């Protein structure tokens, strides 16, 4: 066989977690999803682990697990999110690598430098740690050593390649314009090459000095560009044909036609792109004249015989080398923008890095055997923060005889370094504005690193950092500076133990369970609450422990809500001994609440609780939204009642106007929208959802031309389906859940003909076409396979078909 095809997907999202909470906070730009990771998982990652292949009648003819047949890397920061928030996607990605390794002898997954730092702009120490952390993360998840590694933005220099080779990495993937010269086997000298003239169908050996070398695969730039930006994914046949057109007419040796794009191309950037990909992959698998492979498998059978040199400090997404992450090079997404802020931002963070490293080396030298070796090994704690893991790490790296508290100090210093590396995540420079969420995110990590330096006895670097960030500004009028972003969007996101305690106090006031924050553990001792008419009070004792450093704080609190979007109360820090003694403190506050006026209780709070709680701004974003929704619930009900009166009183008129084509007054259409939208959301959020009401309300909205937020309703409909799927996964013989899922599918199609039903189709496919699966066995044993086949018809899933097999 002389013709091979390899499609590589670079699946990655930057770290989005709040630097203090270690969780992603609500991102309004991702609405109706909670955040962009959640949204892109729904649009891309999930669909690619269950891609549908349609036949000529738009029925699902097979389910394809694209990751099994791709070459891919999934960034460690994305994988850590998937593990917690999208576990089914996560497990199928791992299974895909195992399946490809079994089929091809080499897994299709490759590693990635840890947090997408631009390696040519990094320090030598950072390059080493980024590679070592990327390798360790890969081994932890995929249970094998990586053979290849993705360089962020394919940004490359010889030093970066050496860092890869030193850790046993055999190959990487580069853009064709990153090749400077090549030397064919049997020739004595290198010849300069251009992007157009480079032969991309073979691998190249790159010498790194001494006996070190690494293989580079330079992907086909034209086809990759067409996939990413020229709508090649609009048709699976056309996609496959374009790839097949990449081979020579008469190959003289093995040829590998291969492309590389962002993995998000398949579904997020191009809707249904995962289906075009699945279709093309199936065509290759059925074509006896071509072999679908991955880079590691191809390299094992066809080692590089030609050599190449690289263009130093080059990348795939910047025509100016690595200027996109260090200068106003001209790379931008909007023509009227300028990026004069990029250089000063890089300079400010480089300055901060150097000063943080001086402190880390000095302070770390007091408690750690080798601070930099400890940093390289700290990934073990990042991956597993259990007490056992932390103790094992400290046993290996803490200096013998180190004084009490050295373990906590060591963890704080190493966490400083983790945050310090996260602040160089490439996305902070990629887009047009210094005020974008990506730049604000890396400045969060910078702020957290500054705070940890201060907490561990280092200098306060924040004032000088702010001075330097003031120069990070575009030249357009009124453009914000990096300092503006830091002070307006970063400082308010700081969360410490008192703020976690305050958040717990306020949410307990409204009976809202606290939102999980991986960076903190909150232990509830006694929490009491009471309500008189519209006035609420909560009081209690809690222990707040940092899951990152082990620091423990104890608080007593009391908080009260009388009316409006504000609260009154406070906290008091307790010593361990006093905390254990004052176990009647919550009851004392309840007694005061029973005996005295709210103003008198508030006066006691002001006198006795020095850490004041006076504003909902004390709450992190997610908790703030929940509390505000609870506070405003009554006002919303009152407003909705008023709108409903207007709507009901004019229902006949609105129907007549719709029939005659006359546009009704805006005041009446507003009432119609509020009422119908509220009723739709109420019906879909019920447990079980009221599908009859949903059908009737949708019909009414369509008949009267009432516009409503279809995206939000679709999102809630998806949640209702998820609840129903969970019931069926637990019991595939649940008749009511089967009927409800059929009803929900019909409603979803009335909402939008192309509503995404891939999760439902994947479940039905498993039951009806995989009789050996646990779900298939249970449905057959319970005598419900007939009902599932009816559901398959509703979902347009072919029965007695087989899923696309992995490569032979």
N, C-alpha and C positions, 0 to 999 in steps of 0.2 A: 504494500500500500504506500502510495507516494503523496496522497493529499490528506491533510489534516486541518480541522477547524477548531479554534478555541475562542470562546467569547468570555471576556473578563468583565466582572462588575465590581466596582469600588463602592461598597456600601458603607456609608459613614454619616454620622451626625456629630456635631461638636458637643462637648460636655455642656449641658444646659442647667445643671443643678445649682441651686443657690449655694454659694461658697460656704455658708454657715450652717445651713440646714441639711445639705446633701440630698435635696430633692428638687425636682423641677417645679417651679411655681407656675401658676396659671399664665398663659400667654394669649392675650386677647386676639392677636393676629392669626392664631391658629383656630379660632372659633369655627364651628361649635365644639371642636375637640379641646381638651384641657391644655395641650401643648403641641409643639411641632413634632416631637418624636411620636406621640400618639397618632397624630394625623398621618404622618408619612408611613407608619406601620400599617395603618388601615388602607392606604393607597398603594403601597409598594411592597414592603417586606412580607406582610401577610399574604397578599395575592401571589407573590412569587414562590411561596411554599405550597401553593395549591392552585396553580395556574390552570385555567380552563382552555381546552381546545375544542372549538366548535366545528360541527359538520356543515354541510351546505344548507341545512334547514335551521341553523342557529340553535341546535341542540348540543348539549355538552357530550362530546364523543369520547373524551378522556380527560383525566386530571393529571397534570404534569407537575412534578416537583422540580422547578427550574434549577434550584440550587444544586441538585444532584448532577446536573450536566453542564453547569457553568464552571469557569474558574472564578473565584471570588475572594475578596477580603471583607470582613466586617470589622469596623474600627472598635477597639476595646471599649471606648466610652459608650458606644452604641450597644455593644454586647452586654455590658453591665446593666444598662437600662432594660434591654430586652429580657434579661434573666428575671428581673423583678416585675416588670410591667407587661410584658408580652411573652409569657413562658412557652406558649404553644409554638410561636414563631421561633423562639430561641432553640427549643428542643429539635425542631425540624431542620434548622440550620446545622446543628451538630450532627444529626442523623444523615443529612445530605453529604457531609464530608466523609462520614464512615462508609456510606454506600458507594461513593466515588472511589474511595481507597480500595474497597473490596473489588469493584469492577475493573479499575484501571491499574491497581497496584500502588497508586499514589493519590492522596487526598487532594481534592480540588481547592480547599481553603488555603490561603496564604496569610501570613501575619501582616501587621501594620505597625510602623513606629508609633508609639503609644498614643499621644494626644494630638496628633496631626500638627506637629511643630515643623516649621520650614527648616530642614536639616542644614542646608548650607549657611543659614544665618544663625545657627545655634552654636553654643560653645562646645568644645570637644567633650567636656564632661556630660553635657546634655545629650549630645548625639549618642554617646555610649549608653546612658541611662534609658533614653527613649527606645533604643533597640533592645536592650535587656528587658525592659518592662514589657515591650511588645511581644517578645519571645516567651516570657514567663506567663503573660496573660493567655497567649495562644495555647501553651502546654496545659495550663490549668483547665481550659475549656474543651479543647479538642483531644486531649490525652495523647498527644504526639508532638514531636518537634516539627516546627515549620521548615519547609524547604525553600520557600520564597518569602519576600517581604515587600509590601507596598510602601514606597516613599511618599509622604504627603505631598500632594500636587505634583507628584513625580519629580519634585525639586531635588537636584542631584549635584554633588561635587565628589571628587575622588575621596576626600576624607569621610564622607557619608557612606560611600561604597565600602571603604575599609571597615567602618564600624559594623556594617552588615556581615562582611566576610569573617570578621573576628568572632562573631557569635554563631558561625556555622551556616549562615544563609547562603544558598547556592545561586539564587537568581533574583532579579527584580524586573520590573516592567517600566519602559520609558517611551516617551513620544519620539516619533521619527526625527523631529528637528533637534533632538538632543544628541544625535550622533554627529561627531565632528569629522571623523575619518575612519576608514575600514581597511583591513588588509586581508585579502582573500587567501585561502589555503594555497600554499605553493608559491606565493609571491613574497618578495623581500621587503616591500615598503608599503607604507600607508598612503591611501589616496583620499583627498578631501571629498566629502559627500554632502548633498543637499537633502532636504526633506523629501523632495520629489524623486531624487535619484537613488535613495537608499533602498536596498533590497530587504524588505521587512519579513520575508517568508522563511528566514533562518535565524537561529540564535547567534549571539556574538560573545566571545570571551573578552573580558576587559581586565587587563593586567593592572595590579594595584601595588606593585613593588615587592621585591623579594620573591617568594613563591606564592604570594596571595593573588587570587583572581576571583572574579564573579561573572556569571553569565547575565547578559541583558537581552530581553526580548523587546524590540522596537515595534510597537503595534502599527497596524495599517491606519494611517492618519485620515485618509479620505473617507473610508467606510465608517470609521469611528465618528467623524464629524457629521456624516449624514445621519447616523443613528441619533446623535445627541441633538442636532439642530435643524435637520432637513426633512423631518417627518418620514424617515424611512420606515419607522415602526407602524405606519398607517396600514401596512399590508404585510402579513407574514410571508407570503410567497415572494414579494418583492425584496424583503429583507434577506431571505435565504438566497435568492438569485444574485443579489449584489455581493454577498459573501463568496458564492461559488465563482463569480466573475473575477475574484481576486487571484485565482490560480493561473499559472502559465498555461499556454495552449499545449505545450509539450514539455512537461516537467522533466528535468534531467536528474533530479534527486528528490528526496522528501521535501515537501513544501508545507508550511504551516501558515494558513491565513488566519490572522487573529486580530481582534479589536479590543479596545478598552474604553469604557465610559464610566461615568458615575452610575452606580447601580440604581439610583433613584430615577434614572431615565425610564426604567421599565415599570411604569405605573404612576409615579408621582409627577414627573415632568411631562410625560405623555400618557394620558389615560388609556388603559387597556394595553399599554406597551408590553406587559407581562404575557398577554395572550399572543401577541405577534411573536414574541421571543419563544414561547412554548411551541407555536406552530413551526417556526423555523427549525428549532432543535429536533422536533419530530421528523421533519423532512430529512435532516442530516442522518438521523439514526436509521432511516429506511433506505438511504442511498448507499448501495454497496461500493460506490466509487470514492467515498469519503469517510474518514474516521473522525468522530467527535472526541476531543481529548482535552486534557488540561496541560499546563506548562510543565509541571513536574514529570508527568508521564512521558511527554514528548522529549524532554531533555534526557530522561533516562535511556531512551532508545536512540536518540540522535544528539549526542553531545556537540557543543559548539566547535566548529573547525575554523571558522573565520574569526578575526579579531576586530575590535573597534575601540576608538577613544571617544570620550564624551565631551560635550560642550559644558565647561565648568559653570556652575551656578545657573543652571537652566531649569525650566519646568514645563509642564504641559499647558498651563493656563495663563502664562504671561509671556508675551512675545519679546519682552525685554529682560529675560532671565528670571530674576527673583525680585524685580522692582515692585511688583504688586504688593509685597509685604515689607517694603522698606523705603519707598519713594513715590513721588507723583509721576509714575512712569507713563501714564496715559491709558492704562487698562481700567476700564470702568463699565458700568452697566447703563449709565445715562449720559447722553452726550453733553448736557449742560453742566455736569458736575466736574469738580476737580478734587484731587486727593492730596493736597499739600499737607494734610494732617498726618499722612502715613509715616513720613520720615521722622518727624518729632515724636510721634507715638513710639516708634521703634527705639529711638534714642533714649526716651524716658524710661522705657521698660528695661532696656539694656543696662542703663545706669542703676536701676533698682536691683536688677539681678546681681550685678557685681557687688553691691553693698550688702545685700542679703547673704551672698555667699561668704563674704568675709565674716559676718556674724555667725553664720552656721558653722563654719570651719573652726572658729575660735570657741564658741559655746559648745558645739558638738564634741570638740576635742576633750572637753572636761568630763564628758560622761560616756562617750562611745569609743570603742577601740579604734575604729577607722570610720569617721563620719561619712565619707564618700562611698565606701563599701557598704555601709549601712543603708545609704540612700538607694543604691542599686538593689539591695535585698528587700527594701521596704515594700515592694510590690506584693510580697507575700501577705503583709498586713492589710494592704488595700483590698486584696481579693478575699481575705478572711479576717474579719475584725473580732473573731471570737476570743474569749479570754485565753484559751489554750494556745491559739495562734500567736497572740501578742506575747505571752510568756515565753514561748519558744524563740521568738524573734529576739526579745531582750536578753535571753540566756546566751544567745550567740553573739550579740553585738554590744551589750552594756559592759563598761569597764569593771573588772573585778574590784570589789570594795567601794563601788560608787556610793555616794551618800544617799540617804533617804530622799525620795522624790525624784531621783535621777531617771527612773523609768518614764514618769509622766513628762519630765522635761525633754527627754529624748524623743518621745512621740510628738510633742509640740514642735520640735525643731524639724523633724522629718516631715510633718504635715506642712510646715512652712515651705519646704522644698517641693512638695507635691503641688501646692497652690502656686508656687513660683514658676513651675514648669507649665501648669495649665494656663497661665497668663500669656503664654506665647502661642496658644492655639491659633492656627492660621486664619480662621474665619474672622478674627477681629480686624484684619486688614483687607479682607477680600472685596467688600462691597463699597459703596460710594460715600457713605456718611459716617463720621466719627460717632454720631448719636444712634447708630443702628443697634439692635439688640445684641448683635454678635460682639461689637466693640464694648458695649456696657458689660457684657458677660466676662470678657477677659479682664476688664478693670475691677470687677468684683473679686476675681482671684488675686489680683495685685493688692487690693485692699485687705483681703484676708491674710496674705503673706506679711504685709506691713504690720498688721495687728499681732500676728504671732511672733514676729521679731521683737516687738515692743514687750509682749508678755513674757518673753524668755530672756529679758535683760538687755536686749539690743537697743540701738538708738531709734528714736522716733523719726522714721524716714518720710512720713506722710507730708509734712510741710514742703520739703524740697521736691517731692514727687509732684505735688500739685502745681508748684511753680513751673516745672518742666512740662506738665500736661497742658498748661495754658498756651503753649506754642503749637499744640496739635490742633490746627484749625484750617478749614478750607478757606480759600480766598474769596468765596462768594459773600455778599453782604449779610450780616447778622448770623453768620454760621456759628454754631456752638463750638466750644473748645473741648478738648479732652477733660479739662478741669471742670467745665460745666456738667459734662456727663457724669463725672465722678461724684460731684456734690449733689446733683439733682436725682440721679438714677441709681447710684451705687450706695452711697451712704445710707439712704432710707431702707435698704434691704438688709443691713447688718442685723444679725440675730445673735444674742448671747443668752446665757442661762436665765437671767431675770426676764428677758423678753419671752422666752419659752414658757416660763412660769406664768407671766401675765396673760399670755395667749391661752394657756390651760384654764386660768381663772375665768376669763371672759366667756370662753366656749362652754364651760361647765355651768355658767349662769343661765345659758339657754338650752342646756341639755344636749349640746352638740358634741359627739365624740371627737377627740383631738385628731387632726390629720397626722398621719405618720410622718415623722422626720427622722431619717436614719442616723443623723448626727447626734440625736439626743434620746435618752430613755427617761420617761417620766413615770415615777412610782407614786401612785395615789395612796395616801394613808387614810385620812378621813376627809370627805367632801360632803357638805350638807347644803341644801338649798331650800328656799321658801319663797312664797309669792302672796302678796296682798293686793288684790285688784290688779292694777297694771304695773306694780312695783315688784321687782325680783331682787333676791339677794342670794349669793353663793359664798361659802367660806370653807376653807380646808387647809390641809397640810400636805405638801408634796415634796418629793425628792427629785431633783433634776441631775442627771448624770450625762457627761459627754461620752458618747460612744467612740469618739476619736482619741481623746487623751485620757479618759478615765476620771476627770475632775468631777467632784460631786458637790452639789449645793442643796441646802434645805430651806424651805420657805413656808411661812404661813401667809394666807391671803384672805381678803374679804373684798367683794366687789358687788356693786348694786346698779341696777338699771331702772330709771324712773320713766323716761319717755325719750323719743327721738333717737338719733344716731350717735348717742354718747353714753359712756359709762362712768362710774365713780368708784374708786377703791384704791387698793394698793397691796404691797407685799412687804414682808419683813424677813430678812435673812436670819436664820437660826443656827446656833452652834449645834453640834450633834447631841450633846447632853441636854440642852434646853429643848431641842426638838422632841426628844423622847419623853420629856417630862410634861410638856404642854399639850397633852392629847385631848384636852377639853376645850381648846381654843375655838374650834368651829361652833360648838354648842353655845359658847359665850356670845358669839356674833349673832346667832339665831335668836337668843334671848333678847339682845338689844333691839333687833329688828321687830320683835313682837311687842316690846314695851315702849319704844320711842319713835318719833317721826323720822321720815327719811332724811331730812336735813340734819337732825341730831345724830343719826347713824353715820352720815357722811362726815360730820365733825369729828366723831370718834376715829373714823378711818384716817382722816387727815392728821390727827394727832398721833396715832399709834403705828401707822404703816408708812414708813419713810419712802419706800419705792412706789411712787404714785402711778396709778392707772387712770388716765383722764381722757384718753382718746382711743378710738378704734385703730388709729395709725400705729398703735403699739403692736397690733397683730400682723403676722405675715399675711401675704396676699390671699392665700386660699382660705384661711380662717376668717379673714376680714370679710370676704365675699359671703361666706356662710352666715356669719352673724348679721350682716346688713340685710341679707335676704330674710332672715328670721324677724328682725326688727320691723322691716317694711311689709311683712306679710299682711298685716291687718290693713295698712293703707292701700295696698294693692287690691285686697278684696273689696274695700269700699269703692275704689275707683272702678273696678270691674263691674260692680253692681250698678253704678251710675251709667256706664256704657251699655250695659245690658238693657236698662230701661229705655235708652234711646233706640237701641237696636230693635227691641221687641215692639216698641210703639210705632216703628216705621218699617216693619218687615214687609207688609203688603206693598207699600210704595217702592221699596228697594227691588222687590221681585218684578213689579211692573216696569220700572225703569230699565232693569236688566233685559227684559223681554223686548222693549222698544229701542234698545241701543242708546238710550240717553244716559250720559254720565251723571251719577248722583253727586250731590254736594260733598265736599271733602269731609265735613264734620260727620256725615252719616257713614261714609266709607271707613273712617277711622274707627267708629263704633263697631261696624261689622267686622273689621279685621281683629280688633281686640277680643271680641266675644268669640268668634270662630276659632281664632288661634288658641285662646285659653281652653276652649272646650276640646279642641284636638289634642293639645298637650295633656290635658287631664285624662282623656280617654286612653292615650297611649301609655301613660305612666301608671295606670292602674295595674294591680296584680291580681288576676290576669288582665291584660289590656282588653278594652271594650272594642272589639273589631267591628261590631255592627255600628256602633256610634261613629267610629272612624270612617267607615264607608259612607254613611249618610252625611256626615259633616263635609267630607271631601266633595261629595256630589253637590252639596249646597254651595260650597265656596266656588266651585267651577261654574255652576249655573248663574250665580250672581256676580261673577268676575271679581271675587274678593281675593286680593293678594295677601299672602301671609308668608312667613319665613319658612320656606320649604326645606332649607338646609337644616334648620334646627329640628323640624318635625322628622326629617329623614334620619337625623342622628338619634333621636329618641326612639324612633321605630327600630333602628339597629340595636339599641339597648334592649328593647322588648324582645326582639328575636334572639338576642344573646341569652336572655333569661330562659326562653323557651328551649333553645338548643341545650342549655345546661341540664334542663329537666330530662330531655330525651337522651342525652349522654349517660345520665344516671340511670334511666330506665327507658330503653327503646320501645317498651310495650305500653307506654303512657298514652292512651287514646286521646285524652283531652289535650295534651301537649301537641300531639300529631295534628289534630284538627285545628288547633290554634295557630300552628305554624303555617298551615295551608291558608288560613284566613289572613295572616300577616303578610304572606307572600302576595296575595291578591291585592291587599291594601297598598303594599309598596309599589306595585306596578301601576296602580291608579295614581299614586303620587308622582312617579317618574318611570317611564317605560324601561329605562336602562339602569334602574336601581341595582346596586351591587348586591347580588345574592350569592357571591362565591362561597361564603362560609356555610350557608345552608346547602348549596350544591355539593360542597366537599363532604359534609356530613351524610347526606343522602347517598352520595356515590359510595362511601365506605360501607354503608349498610347493605345496599342492593347489589353492588358489584364486587365486594370483597367478603364472601361468605365465611372465610376463615378468621376475619377480624372479630374481636370480642363483641362489638356492636352488631355485626352481622349474625353471629351465632345467637345472641340474645333475642334479636328480632324474630329469627326463625324458630327458636325454641318456644317463644311466647305466642307463636301463630300470628304475628303482625307483619310479616314480610309483604303481604298483599297491600296493606295500608301504606307501607313505605314505598311500594312501587307506584301507588297512586300519587304519593307526594313527589316521586321522581318525575311523573308526567307533568305535574303542576310546575315543577322547577325546570322542565325541559332537559332532563338528564336521561341519556340512553341507558337502558337496562341491559345487563349481560355484556357490557363492554369491559375493557381492561385498561388500567392506567398505563401511561407511557413508561416503559421499562427504562432502567438506567443503562448507560452505555455498555456494550458487550466487552 
